[in-house]
Amino acid sequence: MKLLTGLVFCSLVLGVNSRSWFSFLGEAYDGARDMWRAYSDMKEANYKNSDKYFHARGNYDAAQRGPGGVWAAEVISLFSAELQ
């Protein structure tokens, strides 16, 4: 778990190399919100085997936010894959 936390922190630091922290964190927040919206829509749809579509949609929407959104999508995907 410490290794995973270290990797997440390092990826955050490397992702902010040329942008300001506030814009990166704003993009990350919005990207996480996109992922949450896709998850909520998946639960509402309650359709068998639809999880891949909604996960891909959440990743796409988050990635459109910028580097912060890409980072949030990667971290959320990493944690969700680890939980399964």
N, C-alpha and C positions, 0 to 999 in steps of 0.2 A: 504494500500500500504506500510506503514511503517513496518507492521508486516511481510509482504512478503519479504521486503528488509532485515529485521533482520534475518529471517529464512535462506535466501540465504547466508548472510554473516557468520552466525553460521555454516552452513553446509560446507562452504569453509574452515573455520578455523579448524573444526573437521576433514575434509578430509585430511589435511596436517599434521596431528599429528606426523607421523613417517617418512615422506618423506621431501625432500628439496622443498622449494617453487618453485624453477625454474623448476624442473622436473614435479611437479604437474601442474603448469601453462602451461607448454609446452604440457602436455597430454590433459589438458582442451582445449587449443587452437586447437589441432589436432582433438579432439572429436567434437568440435563445427564445424570445417571444414567438418568432416564426415557427420554431421547432415545437413549442408548446401548443400553438394553434393547430398545427398539423396533427399532433397527438390527440388533442381534444376532438378534432373533426373525425379522426379514426374511431375514437370511442363512441362518438355520436352515430357514425355510420353503422357500426356494429355489423360489418360485412366480413364474411370469412375470407381469409388470405388477402386482405386489403392493406396489411401493415407495410408491405414493401412500397406500395404506391405512396402512402402518406409519409413514410420516412424519406423517400426520394423527393417528394414535394417540399417537405420541411427543409431538407438540405439545400435544395435549389433556391428557395426563398431566402434562406439565411445567407447563402453565398452571394446573392445579389446585393447584399448590404455593404460588402467590401471585405477587407482583410479581417476585421473583427468578427463579422458574421461567419466567415469561413472557419475561423478559429473556434467559435462557439459550436458550429455544426460538427467539427471534428471531435471536440471534447465530449459533447453530448453523445455522439455516435460511439465513441470509445467506451464511455461509461455504460451505455445501454447494451453494447455487445458483451461487456464484462459481466453484467448482471444476468445474462441469459445462460 
